[in-house]
Each structure stands twice: as C-alpha cells, then as structure tokens.
Amino acid sequence: MLSAVGSLVPSPTIDLGLAKGSIISPATRAALNFQYASLRNINHCPTGMYITPSVESTLVWDAVLFVHKGYYQDSVLKFTITFPNDYPERPPTVRYLTDIFHPLVDPRTGAYSLIPRFRPWRPKEHQIHHILHFIKSTFKEPTLDKLREEDVLNKEAFKLYRDNRTSFATLAKQSAELSQSPSALYDTSGSKKNHSLRFTPLKPNEVDEVLVVLSIHTEGSI
C-alpha cells in the first residue's frame, strides 16, 4: 500500500513566483500561476495524474501518472515538467524519472517527446492541460498507433510496437511492474529520484487507518 505526499488541486491564490530560488519574468510567472490554477477546472487535469510545483524551482512541476488500462496497466510513473524562462513562447520539456519502455521516452535520459502533438508549438493556443492529456493518451493504443518513427526517442520500442506487438506488450508489462518496485517508488539519495510527490510504504494497521478515513471497508473490517 502506498501513500503520496503532494496535491493535485491547486489553490487559485498560490503565487508560484515565491518558490525557492525563483527569478523569472512577471509574464512567465503570471502564465504559470494561471496555468496551475486552471487545473482546478473540470477535466483539465487528467484522472490518475497528480501535479505539484517543485520546491526546488518555480519553473519545475513534479507529477505522477497512474496508468489503469492498456499495455502499461498498473504503471506508477514519476515525471517532471520544466518550463523555459520565456514560457509560453517556448514549450516546456517533460522528463520521466521512472524508467519506462515507451516509444516517446529516451531510455538513457528519460526525455519525453511532445513533437507528435505540438508541432509547431503555438503559445496562444497550447496550454498545460493539453500537454497533460496528451501525455496520458500516449499510453493508450489509439495514440500509439499514430506515432511516426521520426518523432520517437526509443526506436526499439517503436519498432516492436509496429512489428511485434506481443514482445512489445511483454516489455511494457515488465516496465509497469518495475515502476512499482521499492527502488523506483521510494525516494533515495540519488538526484534522479528527487521529487515533491513522495511515496512511503504503509504497515497493515496504517492501511486500515487510511481505509477508515476514506470510508473504504475491506472484507472483515468494521
């Protein structure tokens, strides 16, 4: 059983410009405040996705995606969204901290390609909720089917998906299982694992306490 420390629902009055070590332009700060507050709107933040500004930088948001269906079912994927100083004139970048076998994820760096959806980037049209929904969609078959080789960052994953779907499914399932391993879920001293949304293991009695608070009763419970 896991517990997450972090918040999905932003406060409309939060001032992201006050985050530690932040020196950004007023225009970028206003854009980030607006974009984060907009996640309170219905359907703006995808289900199964949790986001919070990083304590390290105003320009970095930490996120976790829980994948519930498809090839990557049961994956728990940590990633970061990093905004440039001139956002929204240039798009943010996305990097996975959790190792995942996916055509759009560079297996060496965790860099994630937004190109299939945001080519070109249109600062007056594209917003953060568009990016979030695209990220979630790329773990589903309809979006995977539309990927082009020139846009992917993991050629092996792309070719297996195209030519050997059974092998692809096996490797996707393996990476989903590894994403739930203690070394992937729980924070370590390594810089790659630093993340504002943290997971900790719970003892059986702690699980029961959480279920009671959530009014979720298991068989045999009161």
LONU-257167 format. One record per residue (C-alpha): residue in three letters; x, y negated, z negated. Coordinates in steps of 0.1 Angstrom, whole numbers, plus 5000, padded with zeros to 4 digits. Example, Ala and Ser with C-alpha at 12.3 -4.5 7.8 and 13.67 -1.06 7.14 Angstrom:
! LONU-257167
PT   code      X      Y      Z
PT    ALA   5123   5045   4922
PT    SER   5137   5011   4929
This chain:
! LONU-257167
PT   code      X      Y      Z
PT    MET   5000   5000   5000
PT    LEU   5013   4966   5009
PT    SER   5008   4931   4996
PT    ALA   5015   4900   5017
PT    VAL   5026   4867   5003
PT    GLY   5015   4838   5026
PT    SER   4985   4821   5040
PT    LEU   4965   4823   5072
PT    VAL   4942   4794   5066
PT    PRO   4959   4761   5067
PT    SER   4949   4730   5048
PT    PRO   4937   4702   5071
PT    THR   4957   4677   5049
PT    ILE   4990   4696   5049
PT    ASP   5020   4674   5060
PT    LEU   5044   4697   5078
PT    GLY   5068   4668   5080
PT    LEU   5076   4673   5043
PT    ALA   5091   4707   5047
PT    LYS   5126   4713   5036
PT    GLY   5154   4699   5059
PT    SER   5130   4684   5084
PT    ILE   5139   4655   5106
PT    ILE   5116   4653   5136
PT    SER   5099   4626   5156
PT    PRO   5065   4613   5145
PT    ALA   5049   4625   5177
PT    THR   5062   4661   5172
PT    ARG   5052   4660   5135
PT    ALA   5017   4649   5144
PT    ALA   5014   4676   5171
PT    LEU   5025   4703   5147
PT    ASN   5001   4691   5120
PT    PHE   4972   4690   5145
PT    GLN   4981   4725   5159
PT    TYR   4984   4741   5125
PT    ALA   4952   4725   5112
PT    SER   4934   4737   5144
PT    LEU   4939   4773   5133
PT    ARG   4910   4768   5109
PT    ASN   4887   4766   5139
PT    ILE   4868   4798   5146
PT    ASN   4886   4822   5170
PT    HIS   4917   4800   5172
PT    CYS   4938   4824   5151
PT    PRO   4935   4860   5163
PT    THR   4923   4886   5139
PT    GLY   4951   4906   5124
PT    MET   4975   4877   5126
PT    TYR   4988   4857   5097
PT    ILE   5008   4824   5100
PT    THR   5025   4800   5076
PT    PRO   5051   4773   5081
PT    SER   5086   4783   5072
PT    VAL   5102   4769   5040
PT    GLU   5134   4765   5059
PT    SER   5123   4742   5087
PT    THR   5093   4723   5099
PT    LEU   5099   4735   5134
PT    VAL   5096   4772   5125
PT    TRP   5064   4791   5117
PT    ASP   5065   4826   5103
PT    ALA   5039   4851   5114
PT    VAL   5029   4887   5111
PT    LEU   5007   4907   5135
PT    PHE   4989   4939   5125
PT    VAL   4981   4959   5156
PT    HIS   4949   4980   5152
PT    LYS   4944   4997   5186
PT    GLY   4963   5009   5216
PT    TYR   4998   5022   5222
PT    TYR   5011   5001   5193
PT    GLN   4984   5011   5168
PT    ASP   4994   5005   5131
PT    SER   5024   4983   5140
PT    VAL   5033   4956   5115
PT    LEU   5052   4930   5134
PT    LYS   5070   4900   5119
PT    PHE   5079   4872   5143
PT    THR   5088   4835   5143
PT    ILE   5076   4806   5164
PT    THR   5102   4779   5168
PT    PHE   5093   4745   5182
PT    PRO   5117   4722   5201
PT    ASN   5122   4687   5188
PT    ASP   5102   4673   5217
PT    TYR   5072   4696   5213
PT    PRO   5047   4696   5230
PT    GLU   5067   4685   5261
PT    ARG   5085   4718   5260
PT    PRO   5071   4751   5248
PT    PRO   5080   4769   5215
PT    THR   5100   4801   5215
PT    VAL   5090   4834   5200
PT    ARG   5113   4859   5184
PT    TYR   5104   4893   5168
PT    LEU   5122   4902   5136
PT    THR   5107   4936   5137
PT    ASP   5123   4959   5163
PT    ILE   5096   4968   5188
PT    PHE   5098   4987   5221
PT    HIS   5079   4964   5244
PT    PRO   5085   4951   5280
PT    LEU   5084   4914   5269
PT    VAL   5107   4918   5239
PT    ASP   5145   4917   5243
PT    PRO   5158   4948   5224
PT    ARG   5190   4930   5214
PT    THR   5177   4897   5201
PT    GLY   5140   4901   5196
PT    ALA   5134   4872   5220
PT    TYR   5099   4873   5235
PT    SER   5089   4862   5270
PT    LEU   5059   4838   5273
PT    ILE   5065   4833   5310
PT    PRO   5037   4856   5323
PT    ARG   5011   4833   5307
PT    PHE   5028   4799   5306
PT    ARG   5044   4794   5339
PT    PRO   5047   4765   5341
PT    TRP   5042   4751   5306
PT    ARG   5015   4724   5306
PT    PRO   5019   4702   5274
PT    LYS   4985   4686   5278
PT    GLU   4967   4719   5283
PT    HIS   4985   4746   5264
PT    GLN   4982   4748   5227
PT    ILE   4994   4771   5200
PT    HIS   4962   4792   5198
PT    HIS   4967   4800   5235
PT    ILE   5001   4814   5226
PT    LEU   4988   4834   5197
PT    HIS   4961   4850   5217
PT    PHE   4985   4858   5245
PT    ILE   5009   4875   5220
PT    LYS   4981   4897   5207
PT    SER   4969   4905   5242
PT    THR   5003   4918   5253
PT    PHE   4999   4948   5230
PT    LYS   4968   4958   5250
PT    GLU   4966   4978   5282
PT    PRO   4949   4951   5304
PT    THR   4978   4926   5299
PT    LEU   5005   4952   5301
PT    ASP   4991   4963   5335
PT    LYS   4996   4928   5349
PT    LEU   5032   4923   5339
PT    ARG   5058   4918   5366
PT    GLU   5094   4931   5365
PT    GLU   5109   4897   5370
PT    ASP   5091   4884   5338
PT    VAL   5101   4912   5314
PT    LEU   5130   4913   5289
PT    ASN   5131   4951   5284
PT    LYS   5134   4967   5318
PT    GLU   5134   5002   5304
PT    ALA   5101   4997   5286
PT    PHE   5086   4981   5317
PT    LYS   5097   5010   5340
PT    LEU   5084   5036   5316
PT    TYR   5051   5019   5313
PT    ARG   5048   5018   5351
PT    ASP   5062   5052   5359
PT    ASN   5060   5075   5329
PT    ARG   5031   5064   5306
PT    THR   5034   5095   5284
PT    SER   5070   5087   5275
PT    PHE   5062   5051   5270
PT    ALA   5033   5060   5246
PT    THR   5057   5082   5226
PT    LEU   5083   5054   5222
PT    ALA   5056   5028   5214
PT    LYS   5042   5051   5187
PT    GLN   5077   5056   5173
PT    SER   5084   5019   5171
PT    ALA   5050   5014   5154
PT    GLU   5059   5040   5128
PT    LEU   5093   5024   5123
PT    SER   5077   4990   5118
PT    GLN   5061   5004   5086
PT    SER   5094   5017   5072
PT    PRO   5107   5001   5040
PT    SER   5138   4987   5058
PT    ALA   5115   4969   5084
PT    LEU   5088   4958   5060
PT    TYR   5106   4946   5028
PT    ASP   5129   4917   5026
PT    THR   5167   4923   5024
PT    SER   5197   4901   5021
PT    GLY   5202   4901   5059
PT    SER   5193   4868   5076
PT    LYS   5173   4886   5102
PT    LYS   5148   4896   5076
PT    ASN   5143   4862   5060
PT    HIS   5106   4855   5064
PT    SER   5080   4835   5045
PT    LEU   5054   4863   5047
PT    ARG   5068   4890   5025
PT    PHE   5057   4925   5017
PT    THR   5062   4944   4984
PT    PRO   5053   4980   4975
PT    LEU   5025   4984   4950
PT    LYS   5022   5011   4923
PT    PRO   4989   5031   4923
PT    ASN   4975   5012   4894
PT    GLU   4983   4979   4912
PT    VAL   4965   4992   4943
PT    ASP   4934   4999   4922
PT    GLU   4935   4964   4907
PT    VAL   4937   4949   4942
PT    LEU   4908   4970   4954
PT    VAL   4887   4959   4925
PT    VAL   4894   4923   4932
PT    LEU   4884   4928   4968
PT    SER   4854   4949   4957
PT    ILE   4866   4978   4977
PT    HIS   4860   5011   4959
PT    THR   4877   5044   4968
PT    GLU   4862   5078   4961
PT    GLY   4861   5084   4923
PT    SER   4865   5048   4913
PT    ILE   4840   5030   4892
